[in-house]
Each structure stands twice: as C-alpha cells, then as structure tokens.
Amino acid sequence: MAICEHLSKADDPAAKTPEGCEECLASGGRWVHLRRCLECGHIGCCDSSPAKHATGHFHETGHPVMQSFEPGESWRWCFVDSQMG
C-alpha cells in the first residue's frame, strides 16, 4: 500500500510541551502515552488515556498526522486516511 499524502508531507515541529500532554498538564489529568501533532507540535495523550487529547486535537484542528512521542518509538498515524507510516 502506498503511503498517504498526509504522511508523506508531514512536518517535524518541536514539541510545545515536551514534559507531557498539554491539556492534562493544565487540568491535572493523567495520560498513558503521548502523541505529537506533526503540523503544530501539540502534545496530547493517546486513546488509551482517559481524555484522549491527541484525537481531540485532530477533531478540533483538522491536523491530520500525529507521531508517537514515546522514547524509542517513531511511528506516525494519519487520522484522515487511517494509515500508519
């Protein structure tokens, strides 16, 4: 399967809050794993986390690609095309 256009054009912005999920840090929430938006650098929590802020960020902004922000992981996910890269 060919890589989707969103994954092939994804940027590599600096993390806005490298210490954790932006919304969870502000609200005192907790996360399981972290994801970084490859359009703006937003750090959000994964769908296994109570608040699912990374997916919420996609629905709020339309930014299509996120990447794992976990040490040793580099996989990326396109929300639009439901494709991993």
ChimeraX attribute file (.defattr): number of C-alpha atoms within 10 A of each C-alpha:
attribute: neighborCount
match mode: 1-to-1
recipient: residues
	/A:1	4
	/A:2	7
	/A:3	12
	/A:4	15
	/A:5	10
	/A:6	19
	/A:7	20
	/A:8	11
	/A:9	11
	/A:10	18
	/A:11	15
	/A:12	14
	/A:13	13
	/A:14	15
	/A:15	17
	/A:16	15
	/A:17	15
	/A:18	14
	/A:19	10
	/A:20	20
	/A:21	26
	/A:22	19
	/A:23	19
	/A:24	18
	/A:25	14
	/A:26	8
	/A:27	8
	/A:28	7
	/A:29	14
	/A:30	15
	/A:31	19
	/A:32	12
	/A:33	17
	/A:34	26
	/A:35	26
	/A:36	28
	/A:37	29
	/A:38	24
	/A:39	18
	/A:40	16
	/A:41	19
	/A:42	23
	/A:43	29
	/A:44	31
	/A:45	29
	/A:46	22
	/A:47	17
	/A:48	11
	/A:49	16
	/A:50	13
	/A:51	17
	/A:52	20
	/A:53	24
	/A:54	25
	/A:55	20
	/A:56	15
	/A:57	18
	/A:58	18
	/A:59	12
	/A:60	10
	/A:61	10
	/A:62	13
	/A:63	19
	/A:64	21
	/A:65	27
	/A:66	31
	/A:67	23
	/A:68	20
	/A:69	22
	/A:70	12
	/A:71	7
	/A:72	7
	/A:73	9
	/A:74	10
	/A:75	12
	/A:76	20
	/A:77	20
	/A:78	21
	/A:79	18
	/A:80	13
	/A:81	14
	/A:82	10
	/A:83	16
	/A:84	15
	/A:85	15
